[in-house]
Amino acid sequence: MNSDSPFHIAIIPDGNRRWAKQHGLKGYKELYDRGVEGLLGITQAAFDGGVTHLSLWGSSHANLADRSSDFFSNIDRVFRDNIHRFAEHPVIEQYDVRINIIGEWRDSLTPKTIEAMEKAIAQTAHRKTRELTLLIDYSGNRERTAAVHSILTDTDSDIATEQLLRSRSWTGHLPDLDLIVRTGSWTDPHNSAGFMSLLADETQFSFPELLWPDFTGETLANIIMEFNSRERRRGK
């Protein structure tokens, strides 16, 4: 990557429940606590590897709307108990990282969890060089619907048509995605719920042969090296 250009990677962590079944885990607590531990190392590896914008899909809208109360209470607790670990992680200060949280999480999570997330956003708002985006209660399909609704209710906009949808989207301020990494899907490589589709016109994909809890910072570092060696033709 050109060192002067944005470098945006998004990660879709798939395979948690399959991993839990393989390892005999019955509840969600240990599984999601393990996932957070891995995320800290992955965040470090991303920024060490030259990433300027890292987006992590923490939960889809369907995850929170359609799952059991046990699942919801545990994932809500994980967000509440661990968001400060991102805000206070040494790499956040080292690389001047701002934390952003995108999605409908303010409508779904508990008040204490929302408060903890708002605190993390405020704590890092002054940082400008890099951005860590957590996508919580997020669906790309719902993002597009909300953007279109915003356009239809405001007919006075003078923004060019090709820019308008993006300007009204939740993720529109972010640079185009260079790479989406999805774990747990190497036998069925695919996107889900229109994930960040407004930023993905020229995106490449990586499908490592790992379930999410086995994905590490070292894995991501190797993926970044491989990506940087690719010839990106962009239709030429």
N, C-alpha and C positions, 0 to 999 in steps of 0.2 A: 504493500500500500504506500502511496505517496504520503510522506510524514505531514504534509500540509493539508491533507484532505481528511474529512470525517471518515471514521471506520466504525461501522455500526453492525454489531452482532446481536441477534436475538436467540434465546434458548428456550425450547419447549421441552420440559422435563416429563417424559413419558415412561411408564413401566413401574411405577411405585407399587401398585397392587400385585403385579406379577412377581416382583422381587420379594414382597412380604410373604406371598404364598410359598415361594421357593425356600424361604428361610424360616417358615413356621411362625411368623408373627401374626397374632390374632387381632390386636388393636392398632389404632392409628398413631398413638403417642410416640412410641419408639421410632416408627417409620419416619414421621415428619421431623422429629428432632434430628435424626440422622441426615435427612435431606438438607436441613439448615446448616449443619456442620460442613457439608460438602460445598454449599453455596459460597461460604466465606473464602475458601481456597480457590474456587472457580472465579470469583470476582477479582481476586488478587492476580490470577493468571491472565485474565482478560486485559486488565490495564497494564500489566507488565509486558504484554504482547502487542501493545500499541493501539488497542481498542479505545476509541474516544466516547462511544455510546454503547452501553450494554443494556439490553432489555431482557428481563426474566419473567416468564409467564408463571405467576404464582398460583392462580386459579382461574378457571373459566367461569362464566356466568352459570352454566349448567352445573358445575361442581358445587356451587353454593346453593343453588335453587332446588336441585333435584336429589341431593344426597341425604343420608340419615342425619338425625340430630347429633349422634355420636361423632360423625365425620365433621360436621360443622363446628361443634364445640372444640374439637381438637385443632382444626386448622385455624380457627379464630384465636385460640390460645397461642399457637405457634407464631402467628403474626404479631400478637401483642407482646409476647415474651422475648422476641428476637429482633424486632425492627431496630431497636437501639444498638444492637451489635453491628449492624450495617452502618448506622450513623456515626458510630464511634470507632469503627475499624480503622487501623492505621493507614490502609491504602486509600481511604476516602480523603484524608488530609494530604497524604503524600502526592496524590494525583489531582487534587483540587476538584473533587467529585461532588456534584449536586445530586441529591436523591429526589426522584419524582415518582409518584404512584398514580397510575392511570386505571380507570375502570369505574364500576358502579359500587365500589366498596363502601362509600359513605352511606349507601342505602341498605346495606346488607349486614355489615359487621356490627359487633356490639360497641356501645359508646366508649368503653375503656380502650378497646383496640383502635378505634378511630382516633381517639385522643393521642395514643402512642404514635400512630402513623403521622398525624399532623405535626407532632413534635419533631419527628425525624426530618420531615420536609422543611420545617422552619429552621432546624439546626444546621442544615446544609445549604440553605437557599442562597447564601452569599457566594458560593463557589461556582465558577463559571467555565472551567477548562474542559471537564468531562461530565457525563451524565449517566447515572444508574437509574433505569426505569423499571419499576416493579409493576406488573400488570395483574391487578387483583380484581376479581369479579369482572373479567374482561372477555368480550367477544367481538371479533372483528365485524361480524354481521350486524351486531347491535350498534357498533361504532358508526358504520356506514348509514344505518337507518337514522341515527341521531343527527348525523351531519346533513343528510337530505332533508330531514324535518326542519332543521335550522335554516336551511336555504329557502325552503318553501314558505317559511313564516317571515322572511325578510326579503322583500323584492327590491329593496333599494341598494343592494350591494353593487359596487362598481368594480369588483375584483374580476379579472379575466376568468372565463368559464373553466379553463383547464386547471386553474389554481383554487377555484372556489370550494370544491368538495374537500380538498385537503385542508384548506384554511379553517373549515368548520369541524374538522375531525379531532378526536381526542389526542391522536399521535402526530398531528400535522406539523408540529414544530420540530420534530425529529428529522434527521437526514434519512435519505433512502437507505434501506437495508442492504448491506453487502452480503451477509451470510445468515441463514437460519440453521441452527443446529437442533436436531430433534433426536432424542434418545428413544430407545425402545421400539423403533419402527423400521428397522432395517429390512425386515421381510415384507413390509407393507408401507413403503415410503409415501408420506402424504402430509398435507397441511390440515388444520382443523379450524372450524368456525370462522373462516375468512381471516385467519390470524395476521394482523398488521398488513392487510392486503393493499392498503393505500400507499404503502411504502415499498412494495415488493415487486415492482415492474421488472427489475433486472437482477433480482436476488438469486444467489446460488444457495444450495442446500448441502448439508452434511448429515448423514444418518449413521452415527457410530454404532457398532454392534455391542451395545451395552444398555442395560436397564438403568434408570436414573440414579438410584443410590450407589451404583458402581462408577458413575461418571466423576472424574476428579479434575483438579486444576491442571495436572499433567496431561490428561486427555485433551483438554481444551487447548493447551499450549501446542500440542502436536497438530491439532486441527488447524490452528491459526497458521502454523508453518506450512502445512500442506496447501491451505487456501492461498497464501501469498505466492506459492509457486505456480498457481494456475494461470493460464492465459485467458483473460477475460475479453472475449471478442465483442460482446454487446451487440450482436446481430450483424456485425461487419464481415 
